Amino acid sequence: MANIKSAKKRILVNRTKAARNKSIKSGVKTAVKKVRVAIEANDKPAADAALLAATSAIDKAAKRGVYHKNTASRKVSRLAQAVNQMA
């Protein structure tokens, strides 16, 4: 355990940020899963709606620094491509 006050604070701050990041990543994974399920079910309207929600969640995660902007862009692109190939 750290003895210096600033090191103790860093531990607390890092724990808080890790919990926040984990929560955001979990939300993104859930949104992506909903898109995948809609694609598997061959339900185009549901897939489009889920894609919109997933894109929003991914973009917010990137804005908050949870994902790198290129990673977020790649995730959105691959999801959109999967939905567009349904037609």
PDB file of N, CA, C and O in Angstrom:
ATOM      1  N   MET A   1       0.844  -1.190   0.000  1.00  0.00           N
ATOM      2  CA  MET A   1       0.000   0.000   0.000  1.00  0.00           C
ATOM      3  C   MET A   1       0.880   1.241   0.000  1.00  0.00           C
ATOM      4  O   MET A   1       1.960   1.256   0.591  1.00  0.00           O
ATOM      5  N   ALA A   2       0.401   2.280  -0.672  1.00  0.00           N
ATOM      6  CA  ALA A   2       1.153   3.522  -0.788  1.00  0.00           C
ATOM      7  C   ALA A   2       1.198   4.254   0.560  1.00  0.00           C
ATOM      8  O   ALA A   2       0.265   4.187   1.360  1.00  0.00           O
ATOM      9  N   ASN A   3       2.302   4.946   0.776  1.00  0.00           N
ATOM     10  CA  ASN A   3       2.455   5.742   1.990  1.00  0.00           C
ATOM     11  C   ASN A   3       2.251   7.225   1.718  1.00  0.00           C
ATOM     12  O   ASN A   3       1.841   7.976   2.604  1.00  0.00           O
ATOM     13  N   ILE A   4       2.534   7.637   0.508  1.00  0.00           N
ATOM     14  CA  ILE A   4       2.458   9.063   0.160  1.00  0.00           C
ATOM     15  C   ILE A   4       1.007   9.422  -0.171  1.00  0.00           C
ATOM     16  O   ILE A   4       0.283   8.659  -0.811  1.00  0.00           O
ATOM     17  N   LYS A   5       0.610  10.619   0.293  1.00  0.00           N
ATOM     18  CA  LYS A   5      -0.782  11.038   0.140  1.00  0.00           C
ATOM     19  C   LYS A   5      -1.204  11.096  -1.327  1.00  0.00           C
ATOM     20  O   LYS A   5      -2.302  10.658  -1.669  1.00  0.00           O
ATOM     21  N   SER A   6      -0.356  11.625  -2.185  1.00  0.00           N
ATOM     22  CA  SER A   6      -0.706  11.746  -3.607  1.00  0.00           C
ATOM     23  C   SER A   6      -0.839  10.368  -4.255  1.00  0.00           C
ATOM     24  O   SER A   6      -1.670  10.175  -5.143  1.00  0.00           O
ATOM     25  N   ALA A   7      -0.022   9.412  -3.814  1.00  0.00           N
ATOM     26  CA  ALA A   7      -0.104   8.054  -4.353  1.00  0.00           C
ATOM     27  C   ALA A   7      -1.407   7.390  -3.917  1.00  0.00           C
ATOM     28  O   ALA A   7      -2.026   6.656  -4.687  1.00  0.00           O
ATOM     29  N   LYS A   8      -1.820   7.655  -2.666  1.00  0.00           N
ATOM     30  CA  LYS A   8      -3.089   7.118  -2.181  1.00  0.00           C
ATOM     31  C   LYS A   8      -4.253   7.682  -3.002  1.00  0.00           C
ATOM     32  O   LYS A   8      -5.195   6.971  -3.353  1.00  0.00           O
ATOM     33  N   LYS A   9      -4.158   8.975  -3.294  1.00  0.00           N
ATOM     34  CA  LYS A   9      -5.207   9.619  -4.085  1.00  0.00           C
ATOM     35  C   LYS A   9      -5.251   9.027  -5.485  1.00  0.00           C
ATOM     36  O   LYS A   9      -6.336   8.783  -6.012  1.00  0.00           O
ATOM     37  N   ARG A  10      -4.104   8.792  -6.094  1.00  0.00           N
ATOM     38  CA  ARG A  10      -4.054   8.215  -7.444  1.00  0.00           C
ATOM     39  C   ARG A  10      -4.734   6.854  -7.463  1.00  0.00           C
ATOM     40  O   ARG A  10      -5.455   6.527  -8.405  1.00  0.00           O
ATOM     41  N   ILE A  11      -4.503   6.064  -6.423  1.00  0.00           N
ATOM     42  CA  ILE A  11      -5.128   4.740  -6.341  1.00  0.00           C
ATOM     43  C   ILE A  11      -6.648   4.879  -6.332  1.00  0.00           C
ATOM     44  O   ILE A  11      -7.345   4.153  -7.041  1.00  0.00           O
ATOM     45  N   LEU A  12      -7.156   5.804  -5.534  1.00  0.00           N
ATOM     46  CA  LEU A  12      -8.601   6.016  -5.459  1.00  0.00           C
ATOM     47  C   LEU A  12      -9.168   6.519  -6.779  1.00  0.00           C
ATOM     48  O   LEU A  12     -10.207   6.044  -7.238  1.00  0.00           O
ATOM     49  N   VAL A  13      -8.479   7.485  -7.387  1.00  0.00           N
ATOM     50  CA  VAL A  13      -8.941   8.061  -8.653  1.00  0.00           C
ATOM     51  C   VAL A  13      -8.921   7.001  -9.756  1.00  0.00           C
ATOM     52  O   VAL A  13      -9.849   6.909 -10.559  1.00  0.00           O
ATOM     53  N   ASN A  14      -7.856   6.208  -9.783  1.00  0.00           N
ATOM     54  CA  ASN A  14      -7.759   5.163 -10.803  1.00  0.00           C
ATOM     55  C   ASN A  14      -8.866   4.127 -10.650  1.00  0.00           C
ATOM     56  O   ASN A  14      -9.421   3.652 -11.641  1.00  0.00           O
ATOM     57  N   ARG A  15      -9.184   3.779  -9.407  1.00  0.00           N
ATOM     58  CA  ARG A  15     -10.272   2.830  -9.150  1.00  0.00           C
ATOM     59  C   ARG A  15     -11.604   3.382  -9.663  1.00  0.00           C
ATOM     60  O   ARG A  15     -12.388   2.672 -10.293  1.00  0.00           O
ATOM     61  N   THR A  16     -11.837   4.662  -9.379  1.00  0.00           N
ATOM     62  CA  THR A  16     -13.078   5.305  -9.804  1.00  0.00           C
ATOM     63  C   THR A  16     -13.181   5.324 -11.318  1.00  0.00           C
ATOM     64  O   THR A  16     -14.223   4.989 -11.882  1.00  0.00           O
ATOM     65  N   LYS A  17     -12.094   5.717 -11.977  1.00  0.00           N
ATOM     66  CA  LYS A  17     -12.099   5.803 -13.439  1.00  0.00           C
ATOM     67  C   LYS A  17     -12.231   4.418 -14.073  1.00  0.00           C
ATOM     68  O   LYS A  17     -12.904   4.262 -15.092  1.00  0.00           O
ATOM     69  N   ALA A  18     -11.596   3.421 -13.476  1.00  0.00           N
ATOM     70  CA  ALA A  18     -11.683   2.053 -14.002  1.00  0.00           C
ATOM     71  C   ALA A  18     -13.121   1.546 -13.924  1.00  0.00           C
ATOM     72  O   ALA A  18     -13.605   0.882 -14.841  1.00  0.00           O
ATOM     73  N   ALA A  19     -13.796   1.864 -12.825  1.00  0.00           N
ATOM     74  CA  ALA A  19     -15.194   1.447 -12.669  1.00  0.00           C
ATOM     75  C   ALA A  19     -16.076   2.135 -13.700  1.00  0.00           C
ATOM     76  O   ALA A  19     -16.972   1.510 -14.268  1.00  0.00           O
ATOM     77  N   ARG A  20     -15.831   3.407 -13.943  1.00  0.00           N
ATOM     78  CA  ARG A  20     -16.592   4.173 -14.933  1.00  0.00           C
ATOM     79  C   ARG A  20     -16.370   3.603 -16.325  1.00  0.00           C
ATOM     80  O   ARG A  20     -17.320   3.395 -17.079  1.00  0.00           O
ATOM     81  N   ASN A  21     -15.102   3.352 -16.661  1.00  0.00           N
ATOM     82  CA  ASN A  21     -14.767   2.806 -17.973  1.00  0.00           C
ATOM     83  C   ASN A  21     -15.406   1.434 -18.176  1.00  0.00           C
ATOM     84  O   ASN A  21     -15.907   1.123 -19.257  1.00  0.00           O
ATOM     85  N   LYS A  22     -15.382   0.623 -17.127  1.00  0.00           N
ATOM     86  CA  LYS A  22     -15.953  -0.718 -17.208  1.00  0.00           C
ATOM     87  C   LYS A  22     -17.451  -0.639 -17.475  1.00  0.00           C
ATOM     88  O   LYS A  22     -17.986  -1.407 -18.275  1.00  0.00           O
ATOM     89  N   SER A  23     -18.116   0.278 -16.811  1.00  0.00           N
ATOM     90  CA  SER A  23     -19.544   0.460 -16.985  1.00  0.00           C
ATOM     91  C   SER A  23     -19.873   0.891 -18.413  1.00  0.00           C
ATOM     92  O   SER A  23     -20.813   0.379 -19.021  1.00  0.00           O
ATOM     93  N   ILE A  24     -19.098   1.829 -18.941  1.00  0.00           N
ATOM     94  CA  ILE A  24     -19.328   2.333 -20.299  1.00  0.00           C
ATOM     95  C   ILE A  24     -19.066   1.224 -21.321  1.00  0.00           C
ATOM     96  O   ILE A  24     -19.841   1.047 -22.261  1.00  0.00           O
ATOM     97  N   LYS A  25     -17.975   0.480 -21.134  1.00  0.00           N
ATOM     98  CA  LYS A  25     -17.654  -0.614 -22.058  1.00  0.00           C
ATOM     99  C   LYS A  25     -18.742  -1.685 -22.034  1.00  0.00           C
ATOM    100  O   LYS A  25     -19.097  -2.244 -23.072  1.00  0.00           O
ATOM    101  N   SER A  26     -19.261  -1.962 -20.855  1.00  0.00           N
ATOM    102  CA  SER A  26     -20.320  -2.944 -20.722  1.00  0.00           C
ATOM    103  C   SER A  26     -21.566  -2.498 -21.484  1.00  0.00           C
ATOM    104  O   SER A  26     -22.219  -3.303 -22.149  1.00  0.00           O
ATOM    105  N   GLY A  27     -21.886  -1.216 -21.383  1.00  0.00           N
ATOM    106  CA  GLY A  27     -23.035  -0.668 -22.113  1.00  0.00           C
ATOM    107  C   GLY A  27     -22.859  -0.777 -23.616  1.00  0.00           C
ATOM    108  O   GLY A  27     -23.809  -1.081 -24.338  1.00  0.00           O
ATOM    109  N   VAL A  28     -21.644  -0.528 -24.087  1.00  0.00           N
ATOM    110  CA  VAL A  28     -21.350  -0.633 -25.516  1.00  0.00           C
ATOM    111  C   VAL A  28     -21.509  -2.082 -25.964  1.00  0.00           C
ATOM    112  O   VAL A  28     -22.101  -2.352 -27.008  1.00  0.00           O
ATOM    113  N   LYS A  29     -20.976  -3.014 -25.170  1.00  0.00           N
ATOM    114  CA  LYS A  29     -21.066  -4.430 -25.523  1.00  0.00           C
ATOM    115  C   LYS A  29     -22.524  -4.882 -25.601  1.00  0.00           C
ATOM    116  O   LYS A  29     -22.888  -5.661 -26.483  1.00  0.00           O
ATOM    117  N   THR A  30     -23.353  -4.398 -24.686  1.00  0.00           N
ATOM    118  CA  THR A  30     -24.767  -4.737 -24.687  1.00  0.00           C
ATOM    119  C   THR A  30     -25.445  -4.203 -25.948  1.00  0.00           C
ATOM    120  O   THR A  30     -26.240  -4.902 -26.576  1.00  0.00           O
ATOM    121  N   ALA A  31     -25.125  -2.951 -26.316  1.00  0.00           N
ATOM    122  CA  ALA A  31     -25.718  -2.340 -27.503  1.00  0.00           C
ATOM    123  C   ALA A  31     -25.308  -3.099 -28.766  1.00  0.00           C
ATOM    124  O   ALA A  31     -26.127  -3.320 -29.658  1.00  0.00           O
ATOM    125  N   VAL A  32     -24.037  -3.494 -28.835  1.00  0.00           N
ATOM    126  CA  VAL A  32     -23.532  -4.237 -29.986  1.00  0.00           C
ATOM    127  C   VAL A  32     -24.213  -5.606 -30.061  1.00  0.00           C
ATOM    128  O   VAL A  32     -24.551  -6.084 -31.144  1.00  0.00           O
ATOM    129  N   LYS A  33     -24.408  -6.224 -28.901  1.00  0.00           N
ATOM    130  CA  LYS A  33     -25.057  -7.538 -28.862  1.00  0.00           C
ATOM    131  C   LYS A  33     -26.487  -7.446 -29.381  1.00  0.00           C
ATOM    132  O   LYS A  33     -26.954  -8.353 -30.069  1.00  0.00           O
ATOM    133  N   LYS A  34     -27.185  -6.362 -29.060  1.00  0.00           N
ATOM    134  CA  LYS A  34     -28.555  -6.184 -29.542  1.00  0.00           C
ATOM    135  C   LYS A  34     -28.583  -6.091 -31.066  1.00  0.00           C
ATOM    136  O   LYS A  34     -29.496  -6.613 -31.705  1.00  0.00           O
ATOM    137  N   VAL A  35     -27.585  -5.427 -31.646  1.00  0.00           N
ATOM    138  CA  VAL A  35     -27.498  -5.341 -33.107  1.00  0.00           C
ATOM    139  C   VAL A  35     -27.266  -6.735 -33.684  1.00  0.00           C
ATOM    140  O   VAL A  35     -27.928  -7.132 -34.642  1.00  0.00           O
ATOM    141  N   ARG A  36     -26.329  -7.473 -33.101  1.00  0.00           N
ATOM    142  CA  ARG A  36     -26.008  -8.823 -33.584  1.00  0.00           C
ATOM    143  C   ARG A  36     -27.220  -9.753 -33.498  1.00  0.00           C
ATOM    144  O   ARG A  36     -27.466 -10.546 -34.407  1.00  0.00           O
ATOM    145  N   VAL A  37     -27.970  -9.652 -32.410  1.00  0.00           N
ATOM    146  CA  VAL A  37     -29.159 -10.496 -32.240  1.00  0.00           C
ATOM    147  C   VAL A  37     -30.202 -10.161 -33.306  1.00  0.00           C
ATOM    148  O   VAL A  37     -30.827 -11.060 -33.868  1.00  0.00           O
ATOM    149  N   ALA A  38     -30.389  -8.859 -33.585  1.00  0.00           N
ATOM    150  CA  ALA A  38     -31.349  -8.447 -34.606  1.00  0.00           C
ATOM    151  C   ALA A  38     -30.915  -8.939 -35.991  1.00  0.00           C
ATOM    152  O   ALA A  38     -31.751  -9.323 -36.810  1.00  0.00           O
ATOM    153  N   ILE A  39     -29.603  -8.925 -36.244  1.00  0.00           N
ATOM    154  CA  ILE A  39     -29.087  -9.421 -37.521  1.00  0.00           C
ATOM    155  C   ILE A  39     -29.338 -10.925 -37.634  1.00  0.00           C
ATOM    156  O   ILE A  39     -29.772 -11.413 -38.678  1.00  0.00           O
ATOM    157  N   GLU A  40     -29.061 -11.652 -36.554  1.00  0.00           N
ATOM    158  CA  GLU A  40     -29.283 -13.109 -36.548  1.00  0.00           C
ATOM    159  C   GLU A  40     -30.754 -13.447 -36.793  1.00  0.00           C
ATOM    160  O   GLU A  40     -31.073 -14.427 -37.466  1.00  0.00           O
ATOM    161  N   ALA A  41     -31.650 -12.614 -36.234  1.00  0.00           N
ATOM    162  CA  ALA A  41     -33.083 -12.839 -36.380  1.00  0.00           C
ATOM    163  C   ALA A  41     -33.596 -12.348 -37.732  1.00  0.00           C
ATOM    164  O   ALA A  41     -34.768 -12.537 -38.055  1.00  0.00           O
ATOM    165  N   ASN A  42     -32.727 -11.721 -38.521  1.00  0.00           N
ATOM    166  CA  ASN A  42     -33.066 -11.191 -39.842  1.00  0.00           C
ATOM    167  C   ASN A  42     -34.174 -10.136 -39.748  1.00  0.00           C
ATOM    168  O   ASN A  42     -35.062 -10.078 -40.598  1.00  0.00           O
ATOM    169  N   ASP A  43     -34.108  -9.310 -38.711  1.00  0.00           N
ATOM    170  CA  ASP A  43     -35.100  -8.268 -38.452  1.00  0.00           C
ATOM    171  C   ASP A  43     -34.473  -6.909 -38.784  1.00  0.00           C
ATOM    172  O   ASP A  43     -33.833  -6.287 -37.936  1.00  0.00           O
ATOM    173  N   LYS A  44     -34.663  -6.461 -40.023  1.00  0.00           N
ATOM    174  CA  LYS A  44     -34.010  -5.230 -40.511  1.00  0.00           C
ATOM    175  C   LYS A  44     -34.405  -3.976 -39.712  1.00  0.00           C
ATOM    176  O   LYS A  44     -33.521  -3.212 -39.324  1.00  0.00           O
ATOM    177  N   PRO A  45     -35.702  -3.738 -39.450  1.00  0.00           N
ATOM    178  CA  PRO A  45     -36.056  -2.526 -38.688  1.00  0.00           C
ATOM    179  C   PRO A  45     -35.445  -2.513 -37.285  1.00  0.00           C
ATOM    180  O   PRO A  45     -34.961  -1.479 -36.823  1.00  0.00           O
ATOM    181  N   ALA A  46     -35.471  -3.657 -36.616  1.00  0.00           N
ATOM    182  CA  ALA A  46     -34.881  -3.730 -35.270  1.00  0.00           C
ATOM    183  C   ALA A  46     -33.371  -3.544 -35.335  1.00  0.00           C
ATOM    184  O   ALA A  46     -32.782  -2.919 -34.453  1.00  0.00           O
ATOM    185  N   ALA A  47     -32.746  -4.083 -36.373  1.00  0.00           N
ATOM    186  CA  ALA A  47     -31.296  -3.940 -36.532  1.00  0.00           C
ATOM    187  C   ALA A  47     -30.923  -2.486 -36.770  1.00  0.00           C
ATOM    188  O   ALA A  47     -29.926  -2.002 -36.236  1.00  0.00           O
ATOM    189  N   ASP A  48     -31.731  -1.779 -37.581  1.00  0.00           N
ATOM    190  CA  ASP A  48     -31.462  -0.361 -37.833  1.00  0.00           C
ATOM    191  C   ASP A  48     -31.582   0.460 -36.553  1.00  0.00           C
ATOM    192  O   ASP A  48     -30.748   1.324 -36.282  1.00  0.00           O
ATOM    193  N   ALA A  49     -32.619   0.187 -35.770  1.00  0.00           N
ATOM    194  CA  ALA A  49     -32.827   0.915 -34.515  1.00  0.00           C
ATOM    195  C   ALA A  49     -31.695   0.606 -33.529  1.00  0.00           C
ATOM    196  O   ALA A  49     -31.179   1.501 -32.859  1.00  0.00           O
ATOM    197  N   ALA A  50     -31.319  -0.669 -33.453  1.00  0.00           N
ATOM    198  CA  ALA A  50     -30.251  -1.070 -32.542  1.00  0.00           C
ATOM    199  C   ALA A  50     -28.913  -0.485 -32.991  1.00  0.00           C
ATOM    200  O   ALA A  50     -28.081  -0.116 -32.163  1.00  0.00           O
ATOM    201  N   LEU A  51     -28.712  -0.404 -34.304  1.00  0.00           N
ATOM    202  CA  LEU A  51     -27.474   0.179 -34.842  1.00  0.00           C
ATOM    203  C   LEU A  51     -27.358   1.645 -34.447  1.00  0.00           C
ATOM    204  O   LEU A  51     -26.279   2.116 -34.086  1.00  0.00           O
ATOM    205  N   LEU A  52     -28.466   2.356 -34.519  1.00  0.00           N
ATOM    206  CA  LEU A  52     -28.470   3.773 -34.140  1.00  0.00           C
ATOM    207  C   LEU A  52     -28.083   3.937 -32.669  1.00  0.00           C
ATOM    208  O   LEU A  52     -27.282   4.807 -32.327  1.00  0.00           O
ATOM    209  N   ALA A  53     -28.648   3.107 -31.813  1.00  0.00           N
ATOM    210  CA  ALA A  53     -28.343   3.169 -30.382  1.00  0.00           C
ATOM    211  C   ALA A  53     -26.894   2.765 -30.110  1.00  0.00           C
ATOM    212  O   ALA A  53     -26.217   3.383 -29.288  1.00  0.00           O
ATOM    213  N   ALA A  54     -26.420   1.722 -30.807  1.00  0.00           N
ATOM    214  CA  ALA A  54     -25.047   1.255 -30.606  1.00  0.00           C
ATOM    215  C   ALA A  54     -24.044   2.295 -31.072  1.00  0.00           C
ATOM    216  O   ALA A  54     -23.030   2.523 -30.412  1.00  0.00           O
ATOM    217  N   THR A  55     -24.323   2.927 -32.206  1.00  0.00           N
ATOM    218  CA  THR A  55     -23.442   3.974 -32.733  1.00  0.00           C
ATOM    219  C   THR A  55     -23.323   5.116 -31.738  1.00  0.00           C
ATOM    220  O   THR A  55     -22.234   5.634 -31.490  1.00  0.00           O
ATOM    221  N   SER A  56     -24.446   5.494 -31.180  1.00  0.00           N
ATOM    222  CA  SER A  56     -24.457   6.571 -30.188  1.00  0.00           C
ATOM    223  C   SER A  56     -23.623   6.195 -28.960  1.00  0.00           C
ATOM    224  O   SER A  56     -22.833   6.998 -28.464  1.00  0.00           O
ATOM    225  N   ALA A  57     -23.810   4.966 -28.479  1.00  0.00           N
ATOM    226  CA  ALA A  57     -23.069   4.510 -27.295  1.00  0.00           C
ATOM    227  C   ALA A  57     -21.568   4.459 -27.569  1.00  0.00           C
ATOM    228  O   ALA A  57     -20.764   4.854 -26.725  1.00  0.00           O
ATOM    229  N   ILE A  58     -21.195   3.973 -28.750  1.00  0.00           N
ATOM    230  CA  ILE A  58     -19.772   3.877 -29.104  1.00  0.00           C
ATOM    231  C   ILE A  58     -19.155   5.265 -29.239  1.00  0.00           C
ATOM    232  O   ILE A  58     -18.042   5.505 -28.770  1.00  0.00           O
ATOM    233  N   ASP A  59     -19.884   6.181 -29.885  1.00  0.00           N
ATOM    234  CA  ASP A  59     -19.361   7.539 -30.062  1.00  0.00           C
ATOM    235  C   ASP A  59     -19.195   8.254 -28.719  1.00  0.00           C
ATOM    236  O   ASP A  59     -18.227   8.988 -28.516  1.00  0.00           O
ATOM    237  N   LYS A  60     -20.135   8.037 -27.814  1.00  0.00           N
ATOM    238  CA  LYS A  60     -20.017   8.647 -26.488  1.00  0.00           C
ATOM    239  C   LYS A  60     -18.818   8.071 -25.728  1.00  0.00           C
ATOM    240  O   LYS A  60     -18.108   8.794 -25.029  1.00  0.00           O
ATOM    241  N   ALA A  61     -18.608   6.771 -25.875  1.00  0.00           N
ATOM    242  CA  ALA A  61     -17.459   6.135 -25.218  1.00  0.00           C
ATOM    243  C   ALA A  61     -16.152   6.705 -25.760  1.00  0.00           C
ATOM    244  O   ALA A  61     -15.208   6.935 -25.004  1.00  0.00           O
ATOM    245  N   ALA A  62     -16.103   6.929 -27.060  1.00  0.00           N
ATOM    246  CA  ALA A  62     -14.890   7.496 -27.667  1.00  0.00           C
ATOM    247  C   ALA A  62     -14.687   8.936 -27.204  1.00  0.00           C
ATOM    248  O   ALA A  62     -13.562   9.360 -26.943  1.00  0.00           O
ATOM    249  N   LYS A  63     -15.779   9.676 -27.104  1.00  0.00           N
ATOM    250  CA  LYS A  63     -15.697  11.067 -26.665  1.00  0.00           C
ATOM    251  C   LYS A  63     -15.161  11.158 -25.235  1.00  0.00           C
ATOM    252  O   LYS A  63     -14.448  12.098 -24.886  1.00  0.00           O
ATOM    253  N   ARG A  64     -15.517  10.166 -24.415  1.00  0.00           N
ATOM    254  CA  ARG A  64     -15.085  10.159 -23.017  1.00  0.00           C
ATOM    255  C   ARG A  64     -13.713   9.520 -22.818  1.00  0.00           C
ATOM    256  O   ARG A  64     -13.195   9.469 -21.702  1.00  0.00           O
ATOM    257  N   GLY A  65     -13.138   9.038 -23.905  1.00  0.00           N
ATOM    258  CA  GLY A  65     -11.781   8.496 -23.817  1.00  0.00           C
ATOM    259  C   GLY A  65     -11.706   7.034 -23.429  1.00  0.00           C
ATOM    260  O   GLY A  65     -10.627   6.532 -23.112  1.00  0.00           O
ATOM    261  N   VAL A  66     -12.841   6.340 -23.450  1.00  0.00           N
ATOM    262  CA  VAL A  66     -12.836   4.923 -23.111  1.00  0.00           C
ATOM    263  C   VAL A  66     -12.264   4.123 -24.275  1.00  0.00           C
ATOM    264  O   VAL A  66     -11.501   3.177 -24.082  1.00  0.00           O
ATOM    265  N   TYR A  67     -12.650   4.522 -25.492  1.00  0.00           N
ATOM    266  CA  TYR A  67     -12.121   3.911 -26.715  1.00  0.00           C
ATOM    267  C   TYR A  67     -11.357   4.972 -27.501  1.00  0.00           C
ATOM    268  O   TYR A  67     -11.699   6.154 -27.457  1.00  0.00           O
ATOM    269  N   HIS A  68     -10.324   4.547 -28.217  1.00  0.00           N
ATOM    270  CA  HIS A  68      -9.627   5.429 -29.149  1.00  0.00           C
ATOM    271  C   HIS A  68     -10.587   5.731 -30.296  1.00  0.00           C
ATOM    272  O   HIS A  68     -11.431   4.899 -30.627  1.00  0.00           O
ATOM    273  N   LYS A  69     -10.468   6.914 -30.908  1.00  0.00           N
ATOM    274  CA  LYS A  69     -11.427   7.301 -31.944  1.00  0.00           C
ATOM    275  C   LYS A  69     -11.398   6.350 -33.136  1.00  0.00           C
ATOM    276  O   LYS A  69     -12.435   6.107 -33.752  1.00  0.00           O
ATOM    277  N   ASN A  70     -10.231   5.812 -33.469  1.00  0.00           N
ATOM    278  CA  ASN A  70     -10.145   4.873 -34.597  1.00  0.00           C
ATOM    279  C   ASN A  70     -10.815   3.541 -34.251  1.00  0.00           C
ATOM    280  O   ASN A  70     -11.445   2.917 -35.105  1.00  0.00           O
ATOM    281  N   THR A  71     -10.677   3.117 -33.013  1.00  0.00           N
ATOM    282  CA  THR A  71     -11.326   1.884 -32.567  1.00  0.00           C
ATOM    283  C   THR A  71     -12.837   2.051 -32.638  1.00  0.00           C
ATOM    284  O   THR A  71     -13.547   1.163 -33.113  1.00  0.00           O
ATOM    285  N   ALA A  72     -13.321   3.184 -32.169  1.00  0.00           N
ATOM    286  CA  ALA A  72     -14.756   3.452 -32.194  1.00  0.00           C
ATOM    287  C   ALA A  72     -15.259   3.485 -33.637  1.00  0.00           C
ATOM    288  O   ALA A  72     -16.309   2.925 -33.951  1.00  0.00           O
ATOM    289  N   SER A  73     -14.508   4.139 -34.496  1.00  0.00           N
ATOM    290  CA  SER A  73     -14.890   4.241 -35.900  1.00  0.00           C
ATOM    291  C   SER A  73     -14.941   2.864 -36.551  1.00  0.00           C
ATOM    292  O   SER A  73     -15.850   2.575 -37.330  1.00  0.00           O
ATOM    293  N   ARG A  74     -13.970   2.018 -36.236  1.00  0.00           N
ATOM    294  CA  ARG A  74     -13.927   0.662 -36.784  1.00  0.00           C
ATOM    295  C   ARG A  74     -15.127  -0.159 -36.318  1.00  0.00           C
ATOM    296  O   ARG A  74     -15.732  -0.890 -37.102  1.00  0.00           O
ATOM    297  N   LYS A  75     -15.463  -0.032 -35.037  1.00  0.00           N
ATOM    298  CA  LYS A  75     -16.606  -0.777 -34.497  1.00  0.00           C
ATOM    299  C   LYS A  75     -17.901  -0.353 -35.192  1.00  0.00           C
ATOM    300  O   LYS A  75     -18.706  -1.198 -35.586  1.00  0.00           O
ATOM    301  N   VAL A  76     -18.095   0.950 -35.338  1.00  0.00           N
ATOM    302  CA  VAL A  76     -19.303   1.470 -35.978  1.00  0.00           C
ATOM    303  C   VAL A  76     -19.361   1.011 -37.431  1.00  0.00           C
ATOM    304  O   VAL A  76     -20.412   0.592 -37.917  1.00  0.00           O
ATOM    305  N   SER A  77     -18.238   1.092 -38.112  1.00  0.00           N
ATOM    306  CA  SER A  77     -18.180   0.718 -39.521  1.00  0.00           C
ATOM    307  C   SER A  77     -18.538  -0.748 -39.719  1.00  0.00           C
ATOM    308  O   SER A  77     -19.311  -1.085 -40.616  1.00  0.00           O
ATOM    309  N   ARG A  78     -17.981  -1.617 -38.889  1.00  0.00           N
ATOM    310  CA  ARG A  78     -18.242  -3.049 -39.022  1.00  0.00           C
ATOM    311  C   ARG A  78     -19.697  -3.392 -38.713  1.00  0.00           C
ATOM    312  O   ARG A  78     -20.289  -4.258 -39.357  1.00  0.00           O
ATOM    313  N   LEU A  79     -20.262  -2.712 -37.730  1.00  0.00           N
ATOM    314  CA  LEU A  79     -21.671  -2.952 -37.413  1.00  0.00           C
ATOM    315  C   LEU A  79     -22.571  -2.485 -38.559  1.00  0.00           C
ATOM    316  O   LEU A  79     -23.496  -3.191 -38.960  1.00  0.00           O
ATOM    317  N   ALA A  80     -22.292  -1.301 -39.075  1.00  0.00           N
ATOM    318  CA  ALA A  80     -23.092  -0.746 -40.166  1.00  0.00           C
ATOM    319  C   ALA A  80     -22.987  -1.647 -41.399  1.00  0.00           C
ATOM    320  O   ALA A  80     -23.978  -1.885 -42.089  1.00  0.00           O
ATOM    321  N   GLN A  81     -21.806  -2.133 -41.661  1.00  0.00           N
ATOM    322  CA  GLN A  81     -21.596  -3.031 -42.793  1.00  0.00           C
ATOM    323  C   GLN A  81     -22.409  -4.324 -42.626  1.00  0.00           C
ATOM    324  O   GLN A  81     -23.008  -4.815 -43.583  1.00  0.00           O
ATOM    325  N   ALA A  82     -22.424  -4.859 -41.423  1.00  0.00           N
ATOM    326  CA  ALA A  82     -23.172  -6.078 -41.152  1.00  0.00           C
ATOM    327  C   ALA A  82     -24.671  -5.845 -41.340  1.00  0.00           C
ATOM    328  O   ALA A  82     -25.366  -6.705 -41.882  1.00  0.00           O
ATOM    329  N   VAL A  83     -25.172  -4.696 -40.901  1.00  0.00           N
ATOM    330  CA  VAL A  83     -26.599  -4.383 -41.041  1.00  0.00           C
ATOM    331  C   VAL A  83     -26.940  -4.153 -42.511  1.00  0.00           C
ATOM    332  O   VAL A  83     -27.992  -4.589 -42.979  1.00  0.00           O
ATOM    333  N   ASN A  84     -26.062  -3.474 -43.237  1.00  0.00           N
ATOM    334  CA  ASN A  84     -26.331  -3.183 -44.653  1.00  0.00           C
ATOM    335  C   ASN A  84     -26.291  -4.442 -45.511  1.00  0.00           C
ATOM    336  O   ASN A  84     -26.931  -4.489 -46.562  1.00  0.00           O
ATOM    337  N   GLN A  85     -25.557  -5.454 -45.086  1.00  0.00           N
ATOM    338  CA  GLN A  85     -25.498  -6.687 -45.858  1.00  0.00           C
ATOM    339  C   GLN A  85     -26.745  -7.551 -45.685  1.00  0.00           C
ATOM    340  O   GLN A  85     -26.911  -8.554 -46.379  1.00  0.00           O
ATOM    341  N   MET A  86     -27.613  -7.162 -44.763  1.00  0.00           N
ATOM    342  CA  MET A  86     -28.847  -7.923 -44.546  1.00  0.00           C
ATOM    343  C   MET A  86     -29.792  -7.823 -45.744  1.00  0.00           C
ATOM    344  O   MET A  86     -30.471  -8.787 -46.097  1.00  0.00           O
ATOM    345  N   ALA A  87     -29.823  -6.657 -46.354  1.00  0.00           N
ATOM    346  CA  ALA A  87     -30.809  -6.386 -47.422  1.00  0.00           C
ATOM    347  C   ALA A  87     -30.628  -7.221 -48.665  1.00  0.00           C
ATOM    348  O   ALA A  87     -31.393  -7.080 -49.619  1.00  0.00           O
TER     349      ALA A  87
END
